[in-house]
Amino acid sequence: MTREELFDLVWAEPAVVVARRLGVSGSYLARVCTALEVPRPNLGYWAKRAVGRAPPPPCLPSSSPGNPSSWSRDKSERVVIKPFYQAACLYRRADDREAEHPLVGLTRRHFEAAAVRTDVIDDYLRLSNRSYRLDVTASRGGLATALAFVDNLIRAFEDRGHRVVIAGGFQKLARISIGGDENSREYFRLAARRPTVVYVGNIPIGLAIIEIKISKKMQYAGYGKFVPAEEWKGRHVGHTWSTVKEMPSGRIKLVAYDPSRSAGWRQEWQESKTGQLAGRVDEIARRVEKAAKILAAIE
């Protein structure tokens, strides 16, 4: 069922009648309309219509880039509407400039839950790919810096009229391998993540934020723990040894890329000092806009 067909249905008969015909609940039908950006009659509309006092139906607005344009009850073709319904509810609060951006707040809650489940402080926090969240990869120590940067970056894009979304499974968009900071064991797990996308017009640009790892000499201190060699005090239990481990550095890297893989374009911004990218969000937004124009010409 297309947005246009759904729009015609909900303005032809009361929602309870339409829901019964489609085999869903009235509340679920309301969520489908919200996810597909289909306006519904206000409370009292049908009573006014019965006495000829109802206003005419509105026009169906254009769908936002990246949003589903159809819905089906068939499991093989179903668009999962929950993320888009959630996003619509979140964006109603996105105008509050004093608060954290809703998408960042949602992502923070997933990371904080993951931090509670693990005692590991020197590696990336592991989250399920099913989590509806932004494409951020960070350690417990680097999380605050990464999320603060993402918050500023999203607002910079939105101030320029561009929409940042978490891509839906129905879209033929894929997250690329960032490379360098992702070892082979993590490749397939990270590649399966739904990409974070900014729409410049109708052109999607993928955005991935990852905390950079660096090689660091570590000393075994007993009980399965390692400490940085420069902090080694000589106190240990049993046999000790030194090794080199890949450790999160607190510095971040942003990778912008073509998630449709039609052109294979990508560009990176990497910090040499912590917090360096925070003041470059406007510059980054302009560079992404220029890239989107080039990708639009290729299409």
Secondary structure as GFF3:
##gff-version 3
##sequence-region A 1 299
A	DSSP	alpha_helix	3	10	.	.	.	ID=ss1
A	DSSP	alpha_helix	15	22	.	.	.	ID=ss2
A	DSSP	alpha_helix	26	35	.	.	.	ID=ss3
A	DSSP	alpha_helix	45	50	.	.	.	ID=ss4
A	DSSP	alpha_helix	82	91	.	.	.	ID=ss5
A	DSSP	alpha_helix	102	117	.	.	.	ID=ss6
A	DSSP	beta_strand	136	137	.	.	.	ID=ss7
A	DSSP	alpha_helix	143	159	.	.	.	ID=ss8
A	DSSP	beta_strand	163	166	.	.	.	ID=ss9
A	DSSP	alpha_helix	184	191	.	.	.	ID=ss10
A	DSSP	beta_strand	196	200	.	.	.	ID=ss11
A	DSSP	beta_strand	203	220	.	.	.	ID=ss12
A	DSSP	beta_strand	226	228	.	.	.	ID=ss13
A	DSSP	three_ten_helix	229	231	.	.	.	ID=ss14
A	DSSP	beta_strand	242	257	.	.	.	ID=ss15
A	DSSP	beta_strand	266	270	.	.	.	ID=ss16
A	DSSP	three_ten_helix	276	280	.	.	.	ID=ss17
A	DSSP	alpha_helix	281	298	.	.	.	ID=ss18
###
